[in-house]
């Protein structure tokens, strides 16, 4: 038989989730703000071409987009956080409500260029978490047969960065054969999947952006903050 006794927690920090808390009475009406990152610096980069194709779709779906180009971005910890490219990346992250990460697969993993960008985005800037609650779509390009190593790794990173990673994802096999000379993606089932992913990203962003703070609010952190406040007030009373 289930014991209905109250669990041994501070119930004041454990409010019951309700639709009133999750659904905004005045939902945002501006276009979803989507930041796109890609993981290659090559002159003809297929991850960049796929990212630009995704950007075209996002704009068609009504999103406002920004693409971050990582050329000139230093290695993590090889320059101060005040470096202009680092500041640009962090400002775009704060601007965004959703993101797209697209990496080539190299040696069975995401590229160093992709990882460096993510490593430059801190979990917190002061009291602000620049990625928490933002939606995330994942894509990769492959030089050979289809693989999901890079997207799987980025999915782990998205969870670590406290992002709302959408279920769908894209992996383009033999990417060199999927783009024409002008850099446009040819019609194919791979292109159809990219459309699916971008459409899903916009839908998830519209649904969650106003509720992101509530969706990512954690009991353990609220409890910790309450303890800090209580300690500060107690010290103030002593003084």
C-alpha positions in Angstrom: 0.0 0.0 0.0 1.3 3.5 -0.9 2.2 5.6 2.1 0.6 9.0 1.6 2.7 10.7 4.3 4.4 13.9 3.2 8.0 13.2 2.1 10.8 14.5 4.3 11.4 17.7 2.3 10.6 21.4 2.8 7.2 21.4 1.1 7.3 25.2 0.8 10.0 24.6 -1.8 8.0 22.0 -3.6 4.9 23.6 -5.2 2.6 21.4 -7.2 3.0 22.0 -10.9 0.0 23.6 -12.5 -1.0 24.8 -16.0 -1.4 28.3 -14.6 2.3 28.3 -13.7 3.4 26.8 -17.1 1.1 28.6 -19.5 1.6 32.4 -19.9 -1.4 34.5 -20.0 0.4 36.8 -22.4 2.5 34.6 -24.7 5.4 36.1 -26.5 4.6 37.1 -30.1 8.0 37.9 -31.5 9.7 35.5 -33.9 11.6 32.7 -32.2 15.3 33.7 -31.9 17.5 30.9 -33.1 21.4 30.8 -33.0 23.1 28.3 -35.3 26.7 26.9 -34.6 28.7 24.7 -36.9 31.9 22.9 -36.4 34.3 23.4 -39.3 36.6 26.1 -40.7 37.1 24.6 -44.1 36.6 26.7 -47.2 33.9 24.3 -48.4 32.5 23.1 -45.1 29.5 20.8 -45.4 28.5 21.5 -41.8 28.4 25.2 -42.7 26.4 24.5 -45.9 24.0 22.3 -43.9 23.7 25.1 -41.2 22.9 27.7 -43.9 20.3 25.4 -45.4 18.8 25.0 -41.9 18.8 28.8 -41.5 16.9 29.3 -44.7 14.2 26.9 -43.5 14.0 28.6 -40.1 13.5 31.9 -41.7 10.8 30.5 -43.9 9.2 29.1 -40.7 9.1 32.6 -39.2 12.2 32.5 -37.0 14.8 35.2 -36.5 18.3 33.7 -37.0 22.0 34.4 -36.3 24.9 32.2 -37.4 28.1 32.3 -35.4 31.2 31.8 -37.5 34.0 30.4 -35.4 37.0 31.7 -37.4 39.2 33.6 -35.0 37.7 32.0 -31.9 40.6 31.0 -29.6 41.0 27.7 -28.0 39.3 27.5 -24.6 41.5 29.0 -21.9 44.0 30.2 -24.5 42.6 33.7 -24.3 40.7 35.8 -21.7 36.9 35.7 -21.7 37.0 39.3 -22.9 38.3 38.2 -26.3 35.9 39.8 -29.0 34.9 36.4 -30.5 34.2 34.9 -27.1 32.1 38.0 -26.2 30.2 37.7 -29.6 29.4 34.0 -28.9 28.2 34.6 -25.4 26.1 37.6 -26.4 24.4 35.6 -29.2 23.8 32.7 -26.7 22.0 35.1 -24.3 20.0 36.5 -27.3 18.9 33.1 -28.4 15.7 31.2 -27.4 16.8 28.1 -29.3 19.9 26.8 -31.0 21.1 24.5 -33.7 24.4 22.7 -33.4 25.9 21.1 -36.5 29.2 19.2 -36.5 31.1 17.1 -38.9 32.1 13.7 -37.5 35.8 13.4 -37.2 37.5 10.2 -35.8 34.1 9.1 -34.7 33.3 12.2 -32.7 32.2 15.8 -33.0 34.9 18.2 -34.2 37.3 20.2 -32.0 35.9 23.4 -33.5 32.4 22.4 -32.4 33.5 21.5 -28.9 35.5 24.6 -28.5 32.5 26.8 -29.1 30.4 24.9 -26.5 33.3 25.1 -24.0 33.4 28.8 -24.3 29.8 29.0 -23.2 29.7 28.9 -19.4 27.0 27.2 -17.4 26.5 30.5 -15.6 27.4 34.2 -16.1 26.8 35.7 -12.8 23.3 34.8 -11.8 22.3 34.1 -15.5 22.5 30.7 -17.1 23.0 31.4 -20.8 21.8 28.0 -22.1 19.3 26.8 -19.5 15.8 26.3 -20.9 16.7 27.0 -24.5 15.7 24.5 -27.1 18.3 22.7 -29.1 18.4 20.8 -32.4 21.3 18.6 -33.5 22.7 17.8 -36.9 25.9 16.2 -38.2 27.5 15.6 -41.6 29.4 12.4 -42.4 32.1 11.8 -45.0 31.0 8.2 -45.4 28.1 6.1 -44.3 25.5 7.5 -41.9 26.6 7.7 -38.3 25.1 9.3 -35.1 28.2 9.6 -33.0 28.5 13.4 -33.1 24.8 14.0 -32.5 24.8 11.6 -29.6 27.7 13.4 -28.0 26.1 16.8 -28.6 22.9 15.5 -27.0 24.9 14.7 -23.9 26.4 18.2 -23.9 22.9 19.7 -24.4 21.7 18.0 -21.3 24.8 19.1 -19.4 24.1 22.7 -20.6 20.5 22.3 -19.3 19.0 22.7 -22.7 15.7 21.3 -24.0 17.0 19.1 -26.8 14.3 18.1 -29.2 13.7 14.4 -30.0 14.4 14.7 -33.8 17.9 15.0 -35.3 19.6 14.9 -38.6 22.7 13.0 -39.9 23.7 13.4 -43.5 25.8 10.6 -45.0 28.3 11.2 -47.8 27.7 14.9 -47.4 29.9 15.7 -50.4 27.3 14.2 -52.7 24.3 16.1 -51.1 25.2 19.6 -52.1 25.5 21.2 -55.6 28.3 23.5 -56.8 26.4 26.6 -55.4 26.3 25.0 -52.0 22.6 24.3 -52.0 21.4 20.9 -50.6 19.9 18.6 -53.2 16.3 17.3 -52.7 16.5 13.9 -50.9 15.3 12.1 -47.8 18.2 13.8 -45.9 16.8 17.2 -46.9 13.4 16.1 -45.8 14.8 15.2 -42.4 16.4 18.6 -42.0 13.0 20.2 -42.7 11.4 17.9 -40.0 14.1 18.9 -37.5 13.8 22.7 -38.1 10.0 22.6 -38.0 10.1 20.7 -34.7 12.6 23.1 -33.3 10.4 26.1 -34.0 7.3 24.4 -32.5 9.2 23.4 -29.3 10.7 26.9 -29.0 7.2 28.5 -29.3 5.8 26.1 -26.7 8.5 26.4 -24.1 10.2 29.8 -24.3 7.7 31.5 -22.0 7.8 28.5 -19.6 11.5 27.9 -19.7 12.2 29.3 -16.2 9.5 27.3 -14.7 10.4 24.1 -16.6 14.0 24.3 -15.4 13.3 25.4 -11.8 14.8 22.7 -9.5 13.8 21.9 -6.0 17.4 21.2 -4.9 18.5 24.6 -6.1 15.6 26.5 -4.6 16.3 24.7 -1.4 20.0 25.8 -1.6 19.1 29.4 -2.3 16.6 29.5 0.6 19.3 28.2 2.9 21.7 30.9 1.7 19.0 33.6 2.3 18.2 32.3 5.7 21.9 32.3 6.7 22.3 35.9 5.4 19.3 37.1 7.3 20.5 35.3 10.4 23.9 37.0 10.2 22.2 40.3 9.6 20.1 39.8 12.8 23.3 39.1 14.8 24.9 42.3 13.6 
